[in-house]
């Protein structure tokens, strides 16, 4: 599998993302600078990593979504290529319009970094096939604006089409207010597009892939991608 | 606009924080009246913050050398060899005064400044910590300051992309008018690729990099060198504004530029900005330096030479570059969207010349600006000794369960989760021991593969001990950092100090300073932890009330194999709980007395450095050998609080059977005797461990076993672990939400 990790000014989890791809799939991703206008030949997965692109000074992800490389990312997605947006990457991918909805300020109004539980509600996607339906995994989060919002119609559609892939839950898989770290509608942590080739999620699976990091629950996502691409 | 040639009146001199005799010294040095810009330059170089004029004499006595020390104090940060051609670079620095006036921006620029110190040396930052001290929770300003400072620390570090892995938060009324924000950062570099500030070669281009210069922070360093009063809020305009996005770009561009081979010397613009960085580069290299201010990128038109030389706008660097690589260097900075301007060159005149619009605004002897700064041997008095409290004569609790819950739920001993969950402590993917334990552990990969190493990081000092006995308190700050590192299996290798004290012109404050440094020095020598960098923050007083003397320590430990570590959590049922070290029940200055009864009395616990060394070596080796399943140092709140912390972390109880003791029970449980740890081990391993300890002359006693869902101490106490956690976790969020 060939992957690329996009680098915008202010992105800061690009190394974490690259390492996860390398450790789990054995292949080092290509780092792609935002001013490029083409992706390298033969890329299967484009990862948009976390961080604070352009300082998050306008709206999270809004400036990065207008970078030169973005057209190539759109074309890649239209061709059916995989796009993984994590944290700031999720925000960027929604700003591009590849995924619906928006990420608002956390309900607590504070940045939060901790480990949460996620329930895998759709193990049939290219990103989650290594997990089982309803499986509860641990995953770190680190964001100030991860509060997922979509209008009622979009939300109903997402739910109706089973496109909510990850939901915040407690250790037993129950979605409760207390287990939701940011106030997301329907406790949404990650969604896919209609075609299932674009995933956006706030949590950081790339930071939980080795026992040393406290667990390996994040590996499944990269293993899943390695299987399909 | 201010003219450069206005008459220098005594009032103007005083406004620049210079004493009449200091001004006379300037007149003698340059043989004429200085221009306004020159006066500003002198005030920037000769204030306490930049010149260390009150502290230098005593700092020289600290141990700063060691077999691992590559660079000691005097550069942007200390550098310590960690083998495999790698070195760790670290330092701690205060941003106390700005944080009190403008908590969010004060804290962000504190974090930004220390990160810049680290990457200026060529290191990529890998860990940050913060030692924060606030006034009593009920003081009307405390809530606002805590909220702003914590958000600021997070706001900068999270965006920059460094994991904030540890720190301290204390509350005490003596910080009511003067909070402390001490920021620590560590970075990693190759030991043969260290970048320094010493300029080399005549006629080399001096290059300005990073953000533009604005009118913010003018006289910031002078503010940091004065006491506060009721009008201090008027100094808000001297607080700089942080921009972590620019800093992240500056980091990437600087490291890329260093890798290109273009950099001869580099210095970040911190306190006193362009002045300090330019003078330091020239003076260290025995060179003159000429600046042309017309080329300095400015945020607004019409800035005077005086303003540009004193601005403390953030995220700026000064470099001396190889002339033939200038173009390549500029391309790197343009790629990252940062300013790049040639603003001067090195000369062989040993003069510091500043030109603006074709006029010479300053022309000063460059070496004298630093070397000839005043140095004081300030009068000091021996601190008064406190009586040793008889443990049996101190008050016993009516109810041990209640006493423990109240301690765990007190402002100073409650969980800091509310704070560190606002800091990204997981970014970079190397955090092995997260916040909340004794020390953080961060993985360091070897350049050529193989099992990863680790670095341990901790921040420590117990200011109420230092207040009661500066010498013992100074020793204790080092001893506690030593213990915290040993407990995670890291060999303590070096420290950085952030010396926060009151007004040094008062002999009793100077006495605290002198004796605390003596204690630090003795402990560092005994435990082989040289001080490789640091910062002095004096004049931490408001309306004549000084802070508690607070020599905050940031310590670093090395692990050969990062997997050989344990945390504080009870892990396995039936593990035996072993108390290491002697317990005499030292109650003077204990958290028990201060938090429960508001009593801060008596001498603090003495530190026997030989015993610390012996006990610490034993515990660390046991951790590395994989013999123990948990380890925790004993500090605030003594044995009982440590056991409760281990139970809460592991969500497991323990049954403790008190050994035969000739100490009052409450003193045994809450006393703060030093050189102690609690470890757990399997029953078989514990017996062997106790035998080995006896052979090594280390006191070790089995005091119980892990298991159940309650912490049980004989017939005296039986409390569910969930009850402990509920109290422990509730104070901070409750306080911050105003409940």
Boltz contact constraints between the chains, C-beta under 6 A:
constraints:
  - contact:
      token1: [A, 9]
      token2: [B, 249]
      max_distance: 6.0
  - contact:
      token1: [A, 10]
      token2: [B, 245]
      max_distance: 6.0
  - contact:
      token1: [A, 10]
      token2: [B, 248]
      max_distance: 6.0
  - contact:
      token1: [A, 12]
      token2: [B, 161]
      max_distance: 6.0
  - contact:
      token1: [A, 16]
      token2: [B, 429]
      max_distance: 6.0
  - contact:
      token1: [A, 52]
      token2: [B, 159]
      max_distance: 6.0
  - contact:
      token1: [A, 55]
      token2: [B, 245]
      max_distance: 6.0
  - contact:
      token1: [A, 110]
      token2: [B, 422]
      max_distance: 6.0
  - contact:
      token1: [A, 111]
      token2: [B, 154]
      max_distance: 6.0
  - contact:
      token1: [A, 111]
      token2: [B, 158]
      max_distance: 6.0
  - contact:
      token1: [A, 111]
      token2: [B, 422]
      max_distance: 6.0
  - contact:
      token1: [A, 112]
      token2: [B, 421]
      max_distance: 6.0
  - contact:
      token1: [A, 113]
      token2: [B, 421]
      max_distance: 6.0
  - contact:
      token1: [A, 113]
      token2: [B, 424]
      max_distance: 6.0
  - contact:
      token1: [A, 113]
      token2: [B, 425]
      max_distance: 6.0
  - contact:
      token1: [A, 114]
      token2: [B, 421]
      max_distance: 6.0
  - contact:
      token1: [A, 140]
      token2: [B, 426]
      max_distance: 6.0
  - contact:
      token1: [A, 142]
      token2: [B, 424]
      max_distance: 6.0
  - contact:
      token1: [A, 207]
      token2: [B, 426]
      max_distance: 6.0
  - contact:
      token1: [A, 207]
      token2: [B, 429]
      max_distance: 6.0
  - contact:
      token1: [A, 212]
      token2: [B, 432]
      max_distance: 6.0
